[in-house]
Structure formats: structure tokens, C-alpha cells
Amino acid sequence: MKNRDKNCRVVRRKGRIYVINKVNPRFKARQG
């Protein structure tokens, strides 16, 4: 997860890691 945006939130759900950014949705990423 190399997103360095202030508005990014890292959420863990069922062992997966999600990056959610409401200001800039293209920062969305998924790992796991």
C-alpha cells in the first residue's frame, strides 16, 4: 500500500486490506 494521500483510509475486512478515498476515488486499491 503505497498510497500517501491524506484522505486515504485503510480498512481491513475479512483479512483483506482496502484503501478507500472519498475525495479521489481512483486511489482505490485492494490487497489480499
C-alpha positions as CSV (number, residue, x, y, z in Angstrom):
1,M,0.0,0.0,0.0
2,K,2.0,3.0,-1.2
3,N,-0.8,5.5,-1.2
4,R,0.4,8.6,0.5
5,D,-2.8,10.6,0.3
6,K,-4.1,12.3,3.4
7,N,-7.7,11.4,2.6
8,C,-7.0,7.7,2.2
9,R,-8.4,5.3,4.7
10,V,-7.0,1.8,5.2
11,V,-9.8,-0.6,6.1
12,R,-9.3,-4.3,7.0
13,R,-12.2,-6.6,6.3
14,K,-12.1,-10.4,6.4
15,G,-8.3,-10.4,6.1
16,R,-8.3,-8.1,3.1
17,I,-6.9,-4.6,3.0
18,Y,-8.9,-1.9,1.2
19,V,-7.9,1.7,0.5
20,I,-10.8,4.0,0.4
21,N,-10.6,7.6,-0.6
22,K,-13.7,9.7,-0.8
23,V,-12.0,12.7,-2.3
24,N,-10.2,10.9,-5.1
25,P,-11.9,7.5,-5.9
26,R,-9.1,6.5,-8.2
27,F,-6.9,5.8,-5.3
28,K,-9.0,2.7,-4.5
29,A,-6.9,-0.4,-4.2
30,R,-7.3,-3.9,-2.8
31,Q,-4.7,-6.3,-1.4
32,G,-5.1,-9.8,-0.2
